Amino acid sequence: MKYALATIIYWVLLSATSALAAPPEIEDFCWAQAAQVRFNGRGEREAFIANCIADHTPTPPAKRRYKKPR
């Protein structure tokens, strides 16, 4: 029973995160830019790619809060 529940939770989280991912075109662009840069330290390439994707991905719109009528 707990394995079935864990499997369901896994698939729900997997499907939710794919909607939040950057488009492949942006990832390809950032990887191409990272290939042209020389990195010295450990993890600098990943940080560069993460910042590049964050810079080129639009921010999600803020959720509106509605007041409940009293």
C-alpha positions in Angstrom: 0.0 0.0 0.0 2.7 2.5 0.9 4.6 1.7 -2.4 1.5 2.5 -4.4 1.1 5.8 -2.5 4.8 6.6 -3.0 4.4 5.9 -6.7 1.4 8.2 -7.0 3.2 11.0 -5.2 6.3 10.5 -7.4 4.2 10.9 -10.6 2.3 13.9 -9.3 5.6 15.7 -8.4 7.2 14.7 -11.7 4.3 16.1 -13.7 4.2 19.3 -11.7 7.9 20.0 -12.1 7.9 19.6 -15.9 5.5 22.6 -16.1 8.0 24.7 -14.2 11.0 23.9 -16.4 12.5 26.3 -18.9 11.9 25.7 -22.6 14.5 23.6 -24.3 15.5 26.5 -26.6 16.6 28.5 -23.6 18.5 25.6 -22.1 20.3 24.9 -25.4 21.1 28.6 -25.7 22.6 28.7 -22.2 24.6 25.5 -22.8 26.0 27.0 -26.0 27.1 30.1 -24.2 28.6 28.0 -21.4 30.7 26.1 -24.0 32.4 29.4 -25.0 33.4 30.4 -21.5 36.4 29.0 -19.6 35.5 28.0 -16.0 38.0 27.6 -13.2 36.2 26.4 -10.1 34.0 23.5 -9.3 30.3 24.2 -10.0 30.9 27.4 -11.9 29.4 26.0 -15.1 26.2 24.9 -13.3 25.9 28.3 -11.6 26.4 30.0 -15.0 23.8 27.9 -16.7 21.3 28.4 -13.8 21.8 32.1 -13.9 21.4 32.2 -17.7 18.2 30.2 -17.5 16.9 32.5 -14.8 17.8 35.6 -16.7 16.0 34.4 -19.9 12.9 32.8 -18.4 10.0 35.2 -17.6 8.8 35.3 -14.0 5.5 33.7 -13.3 2.7 36.2 -12.7 1.8 36.9 -9.1 -1.4 35.3 -7.8 -4.2 37.7 -7.0 -5.6 37.5 -3.6 -9.3 38.1 -3.4 -11.0 39.1 -0.2 -13.9 37.0 0.9 -17.1 38.9 1.3 -18.3 39.2 4.9 
